[in-house]
Amino acid sequence: MSSENRKSKDSTTATSTSANASINVSQIVDAANENVTKLVNESSRVQPQYAQAISNLQQEYIDALRNAIQRTFSVQRQLVTSNSNFNNFAVPEAAAPYVQGLVKQSDDITNNFISVAETNNQLTINALNVLRENVKNFSRTVEAAAEYNSNLAKSWASSYPTFQPQQFTLGRQ
């Protein structure tokens, strides 16, 4: 076989091997894309169920806490009203201003706690909304970067149409 024929045969083999490698790499990229998309879709499918389960758990906890508070104070009221030692117990008149002050302080502390909780809840909601906007910005950034990289790859590919890396050709040493 002449040197020129061998060179032509090697060139054809390298070209078909290179094309097969491109197809295989493309298939790998497509398979990876499909599999990652399946994973995201599966997460998306069950997310509402998770959210509902968490919401149900939170509501159950609130109901249990409310029930525990009502039962505890019911038992205390029953203890005070059914025990003869407590039936005749009255707060001395001299202590009345202190008891009223204690009740007022308790009301003020409760109202302050509610105010702090409302502020904290609003800050948390605002932070979650900001995070959501950041995720949207991230998504737009990924789109822009992908478009840029795609254009760069197209430009590079059109500039080097005959580029064939030598390390991927078979039969050459």
VONU-64796 format. One record per atom (N, C-alpha, C): residue in three letters; x, y, z. Coordinates in steps of 0.2 Angstrom, whole numbers, padded with zeros to 4 digits, always signed. Layout:
BEGIN
ALAXYZ
...
***
This chain:
BEGIN
MET+0004-0006+0000
MET+0000+0000+0000
MET+0004+0006+0000
SER+0003+0011-0004
SER+0007+0017-0005
SER+0006+0021+0001
SER+0011+0025+0002
SER+0010+0030+0008
SER+0004+0035+0007
GLU+0003+0037+0001
GLU-0003+0041+0000
GLU-0009+0038+0002
ASN-0010+0031+0000
ASN-0016+0028+0001
ASN-0017+0026+0008
ARG-0012+0025+0012
ARG-0012+0023+0019
ARG-0014+0030+0023
LYS-0011+0035+0020
LYS-0013+0042+0023
LYS-0020+0043+0022
SER-0023+0042+0016
SER-0030+0043+0015
SER-0035+0039+0019
LYS-0033+0032+0020
LYS-0036+0027+0024
LYS-0036+0030+0031
ASP-0030+0032+0034
ASP-0030+0034+0041
ASP-0034+0040+0042
SER-0034+0044+0037
SER-0038+0051+0037
SER-0046+0049+0038
THR-0048+0044+0033
THR-0055+0042+0033
THR-0057+0039+0040
THR-0052+0035+0042
THR-0054+0031+0049
THR-0054+0036+0055
ALA-0049+0041+0054
ALA-0049+0046+0060
ALA-0056+0051+0059
THR-0058+0052+0053
THR-0064+0056+0052
THR-0070+0052+0055
SER-0071+0046+0053
SER-0077+0042+0055
SER-0076+0041+0063
THR-0070+0040+0065
THR-0069+0039+0073
THR-0071+0045+0076
SER-0069+0051+0073
SER-0070+0057+0076
SER-0078+0059+0076
ALA-0081+0057+0071
ALA-0088+0058+0070
ALA-0092+0053+0075
ASN-0090+0047+0076
ASN-0093+0043+0081
ASN-0092+0045+0088
ALA-0086+0048+0089
ALA-0084+0051+0096
ALA-0089+0057+0097
SER-0090+0061+0092
SER-0095+0066+0093
SER-0102+0064+0094
ILE-0104+0059+0091
ILE-0110+0056+0092
ILE-0111+0053+0099
ASN-0106+0050+0101
ASN-0106+0047+0108
ASN-0106+0052+0113
VAL-0102+0057+0113
VAL-0102+0063+0117
VAL-0108+0066+0118
SER-0111+0067+0112
SER-0118+0070+0111
SER-0123+0066+0115
GLN-0123+0060+0114
GLN-0127+0055+0117
GLN-0127+0055+0125
ILE-0120+0056+0127
ILE-0119+0056+0134
ILE-0122+0063+0137
VAL-0121+0068+0133
VAL-0124+0075+0136
VAL-0131+0074+0136
ASP-0134+0071+0130
ASP-0142+0071+0130
ASP-0144+0067+0136
ALA-0141+0061+0137
ALA-0143+0057+0143
ALA-0142+0060+0149
ALA-0137+0063+0150
ALA-0136+0067+0157
ALA-0141+0072+0158
ASN-0143+0076+0152
ASN-0148+0081+0152
ASN-0155+0078+0154
GLU-0156+0073+0151
GLU-0163+0069+0152
GLU-0163+0067+0159
ASN-0158+0064+0162
ASN-0158+0061+0169
ASN-0159+0067+0174
VAL-0155+0072+0173
VAL-0155+0077+0178
VAL-0162+0081+0177
THR-0165+0081+0171
THR-0172+0084+0171
THR-0177+0080+0174
LYS-0176+0073+0173
LYS-0181+0068+0177
LYS-0180+0069+0184
LEU-0174+0070+0187
LEU-0173+0071+0194
LEU-0177+0078+0197
VAL-0176+0083+0193
VAL-0179+0089+0195
VAL-0187+0089+0194
ASN-0189+0086+0189
ASN-0196+0085+0188
ASN-0199+0081+0194
GLU-0196+0075+0196
GLU-0198+0071+0201
GLU-0198+0076+0208
SER-0193+0080+0209
SER-0193+0084+0215
SER-0199+0089+0214
SER-0200+0091+0209
SER-0206+0096+0207
SER-0213+0093+0209
ARG-0213+0086+0207
ARG-0219+0083+0207
ARG-0221+0082+0215
VAL-0216+0080+0219
VAL-0218+0079+0226
VAL-0217+0085+0231
GLN-0215+0090+0228
GLN-0214+0096+0232
GLN-0221+0099+0235
PRO-0226+0099+0232
PRO-0233+0101+0235
PRO-0235+0096+0240
GLN-0233+0090+0240
GLN-0235+0085+0245
GLN-0231+0086+0251
TYR-0224+0088+0250
TYR-0220+0090+0256
TYR-0223+0096+0259
ALA-0224+0101+0255
ALA-0227+0107+0258
ALA-0233+0106+0262
GLN-0238+0102+0259
GLN-0244+0100+0263
GLN-0243+0096+0269
ALA-0238+0092+0269
ALA-0237+0088+0275
ALA-0234+0092+0281
ILE-0229+0097+0279
ILE-0226+0101+0284
ILE-0232+0106+0286
SER-0236+0108+0282
SER-0242+0113+0284
SER-0246+0109+0289
ASN-0248+0103+0288
ASN-0252+0098+0292
ASN-0249+0097+0299
LEU-0242+0096+0299
LEU-0239+0095+0305
LEU-0239+0101+0309
GLN-0237+0107+0306
GLN-0238+0113+0310
GLN-0245+0114+0313
GLN-0250+0113+0309
GLN-0257+0114+0311
GLN-0258+0109+0317
GLU-0256+0103+0316
GLU-0257+0098+0322
GLU-0253+0100+0328
TYR-0247+0103+0327
TYR-0243+0105+0333
TYR-0247+0111+0336
ILE-0249+0116+0333
ILE-0253+0122+0335
ILE-0259+0119+0339
ASP-0263+0115+0336
ASP-0269+0112+0339
ASP-0267+0108+0346
ALA-0262+0104+0346
ALA-0260+0101+0352
ALA-0257+0106+0357
LEU-0254+0111+0355
LEU-0252+0116+0360
LEU-0258+0120+0363
ARG-0262+0122+0359
ARG-0268+0125+0361
ARG-0272+0120+0366
ASN-0273+0114+0364
ASN-0276+0109+0369
ASN-0273+0108+0375
ALA-0266+0108+0375
ALA-0262+0107+0381
ALA-0263+0113+0386
ILE-0263+0119+0383
ILE-0264+0125+0387
ILE-0271+0125+0390
GLN-0276+0124+0386
GLN-0283+0124+0389
GLN-0284+0119+0394
ARG-0281+0113+0393
ARG-0282+0107+0398
ARG-0278+0109+0405
THR-0272+0112+0404
THR-0268+0114+0410
THR-0272+0119+0414
PHE-0274+0124+0411
PHE-0278+0129+0415
PHE-0285+0127+0417
SER-0288+0122+0414
SER-0294+0119+0416
SER-0293+0115+0423
VAL-0287+0111+0423
VAL-0285+0107+0429
VAL-0284+0112+0434
GLN-0280+0117+0433
GLN-0278+0122+0438
GLN-0285+0125+0441
ARG-0289+0127+0437
ARG-0296+0130+0439
ARG-0300+0125+0443
GLN-0300+0119+0441
GLN-0303+0114+0445
GLN-0300+0113+0452
LEU-0294+0113+0452
LEU-0290+0112+0458
LEU-0292+0117+0463
VAL-0292+0124+0461
VAL-0293+0129+0465
VAL-0301+0129+0467
THR-0305+0128+0463
THR-0312+0128+0465
THR-0315+0122+0469
SER-0312+0117+0468
SER-0314+0111+0471
SER-0311+0110+0478
ASN-0305+0113+0479
ASN-0301+0112+0486
ASN-0304+0117+0491
SER-0306+0115+0496
SER-0309+0119+0501
SER-0304+0124+0504
ASN-0298+0122+0504
ASN-0293+0127+0506
ASN-0292+0133+0502
PHE-0293+0132+0495
PHE-0293+0138+0491
PHE-0299+0142+0490
ASN-0305+0139+0492
ASN-0312+0142+0491
ASN-0312+0148+0495
ASN-0310+0148+0501
ASN-0310+0154+0505
ASN-0304+0158+0505
PHE-0300+0157+0500
PHE-0294+0161+0500
PHE-0295+0167+0495
ALA-0294+0173+0498
ALA-0295+0179+0494
ALA-0288+0183+0495
VAL-0287+0187+0490
VAL-0281+0191+0490
VAL-0282+0197+0494
PRO-0278+0198+0499
PRO-0279+0204+0504
PRO-0279+0210+0500
GLU-0283+0215+0503
GLU-0284+0221+0499
GLU-0277+0225+0498
ALA-0273+0224+0503
ALA-0266+0228+0502
ALA-0262+0225+0496
ALA-0263+0219+0494
ALA-0260+0216+0489
ALA-0263+0217+0482
ALA-0269+0219+0482
ALA-0273+0220+0476
ALA-0269+0225+0471
PRO-0266+0230+0473
PRO-0263+0234+0468
PRO-0257+0230+0465
TYR-0254+0226+0469
TYR-0248+0222+0466
TYR-0251+0217+0461
VAL-0256+0214+0463
VAL-0259+0209+0458
VAL-0261+0212+0452
GLN-0264+0218+0452
GLN-0266+0221+0446
GLN-0260+0223+0442
GLY-0255+0225+0445
GLY-0249+0227+0442
GLY-0246+0221+0439
LEU-0246+0215+0442
LEU-0243+0209+0439
LEU-0248+0207+0433
VAL-0254+0208+0433
VAL-0258+0206+0428
VAL-0257+0211+0422
LYS-0256+0217+0423
LYS-0254+0222+0418
LYS-0248+0221+0415
GLN-0243+0219+0419
GLN-0236+0218+0416
GLN-0236+0211+0412
SER-0240+0206+0414
SER-0241+0200+0410
SER-0244+0202+0403
ASP-0250+0206+0404
ASP-0253+0208+0397
ASP-0248+0212+0393
ASP-0244+0217+0396
ASP-0239+0221+0392
ASP-0234+0216+0389
ILE-0231+0211+0393
ILE-0226+0207+0390
ILE-0229+0202+0384
THR-0235+0200+0385
THR-0238+0196+0380
THR-0239+0200+0374
ASN-0242+0207+0374
ASN-0243+0211+0369
ASN-0236+0213+0365
ASN-0231+0214+0369
ASN-0224+0215+0366
ASN-0221+0209+0363
PHE-0222+0203+0366
PHE-0220+0197+0362
PHE-0224+0196+0356
ILE-0230+0197+0355
ILE-0234+0197+0349
ILE-0232+0202+0344
SER-0230+0208+0346
SER-0227+0213+0342
SER-0221+0211+0339
VAL-0216+0208+0343
VAL-0210+0205+0341
VAL-0211+0200+0336
ALA-0215+0195+0337
ALA-0217+0189+0333
ALA-0219+0192+0326
GLU-0224+0197+0326
GLU-0226+0199+0320
GLU-0221+0203+0316
THR-0216+0206+0319
THR-0211+0209+0316
THR-0206+0204+0313
ASN-0205+0199+0317
ASN-0200+0193+0315
ASN-0203+0190+0309
ASN-0210+0189+0309
ASN-0213+0185+0304
ASN-0213+0189+0297
GLN-0214+0196+0298
GLN-0214+0200+0292
GLN-0207+0200+0289
LEU-0202+0200+0293
LEU-0195+0200+0291
LEU-0193+0194+0288
THR-0195+0188+0290
THR-0194+0182+0287
THR-0198+0181+0281
ILE-0204+0183+0280
ILE-0207+0183+0274
ILE-0204+0188+0269
ASN-0202+0194+0271
ASN-0198+0198+0266
ASN-0191+0195+0264
ALA-0188+0191+0269
ALA-0182+0188+0267
ALA-0183+0182+0262
LEU-0188+0178+0263
LEU-0190+0173+0258
LEU-0192+0176+0251
ASN-0195+0182+0251
ASN-0197+0185+0245
ASN-0190+0187+0241
VAL-0186+0190+0245
VAL-0179+0192+0242
VAL-0175+0186+0239
LEU-0175+0181+0243
LEU-0172+0175+0241
LEU-0175+0172+0234
ARG-0182+0172+0234
ARG-0185+0170+0228
ARG-0183+0175+0222
GLU-0183+0181+0223
GLU-0180+0186+0218
GLU-0173+0184+0216
ASN-0169+0182+0221
ASN-0162+0180+0219
ASN-0162+0174+0215
VAL-0166+0169+0216
VAL-0167+0163+0212
VAL-0169+0165+0205
LYS-0173+0170+0204
LYS-0175+0172+0198
LYS-0169+0175+0194
ASN-0166+0179+0198
ASN-0160+0183+0195
ASN-0155+0178+0193
PHE-0154+0173+0197
PHE-0149+0167+0196
PHE-0151+0164+0189
SER-0157+0162+0189
SER-0160+0159+0183
SER-0159+0163+0176
ARG-0160+0169+0177
ARG-0159+0174+0171
ARG-0151+0174+0169
THR-0147+0174+0175
THR-0140+0174+0174
THR-0137+0168+0170
VAL-0140+0162+0172
VAL-0138+0156+0169
VAL-0140+0156+0162
GLU-0146+0159+0160
GLU-0149+0159+0153
GLU-0144+0163+0149
ALA-0142+0169+0152
ALA-0137+0174+0148
ALA-0131+0171+0147
ALA-0128+0167+0152
ALA-0122+0164+0152
ALA-0122+0158+0147
ALA-0127+0154+0147
ALA-0128+0149+0142
ALA-0128+0152+0135
GLU-0132+0157+0134
GLU-0132+0160+0127
GLU-0125+0163+0125
TYR-0122+0166+0130
TYR-0115+0168+0128
TYR-0111+0163+0126
ASN-0111+0157+0130
ASN-0106+0152+0129
ASN-0108+0148+0123
SER-0115+0148+0121
SER-0117+0145+0115
SER-0114+0149+0109
ASN-0115+0155+0109
ASN-0112+0159+0104
ASN-0105+0159+0103
LEU-0101+0158+0109
LEU-0094+0158+0109
LEU-0092+0151+0106
ALA-0096+0146+0107
ALA-0094+0139+0104
ALA-0096+0139+0097
LYS-0101+0142+0095
LYS-0103+0143+0088
LYS-0097+0147+0084
SER-0095+0152+0087
SER-0090+0156+0084
SER-0084+0152+0083
TRP-0082+0149+0089
TRP-0076+0145+0089
TRP-0076+0139+0084
ALA-0082+0136+0083
ALA-0083+0130+0079
ALA-0082+0133+0071
SER-0085+0139+0070
SER-0085+0141+0063
SER-0078+0143+0061
SER-0074+0145+0066
SER-0067+0148+0065
SER-0062+0142+0064
TYR-0064+0136+0066
TYR-0059+0130+0066
TYR-0063+0124+0063
PRO-0066+0125+0057
PRO-0070+0119+0055
PRO-0066+0113+0053
THR-0060+0113+0052
THR-0056+0107+0051
THR-0052+0104+0057
PHE-0053+0107+0062
PHE-0049+0105+0068
PHE-0050+0098+0070
GLN-0045+0094+0071
GLN-0046+0087+0073
GLN-0040+0086+0078
PRO-0042+0085+0084
PRO-0036+0083+0089
PRO-0033+0077+0087
GLN-0026+0077+0087
GLN-0022+0071+0085
GLN-0023+0066+0091
GLN-0024+0067+0097
GLN-0024+0062+0102
GLN-0030+0058+0102
PHE-0035+0059+0098
PHE-0041+0055+0098
PHE-0041+0051+0091
THR-0036+0051+0087
THR-0036+0047+0081
THR-0033+0041+0083
LEU-0036+0035+0080
LEU-0034+0029+0081
LEU-0029+0027+0076
GLY-0024+0022+0078
GLY-0019+0019+0073
GLY-0013+0023+0072
ARG-0013+0029+0075
ARG-0007+0033+0075
ARG-0003+0033+0081
GLN+0004+0033+0080
GLN+0008+0032+0086
GLN+0013+0037+0086
***
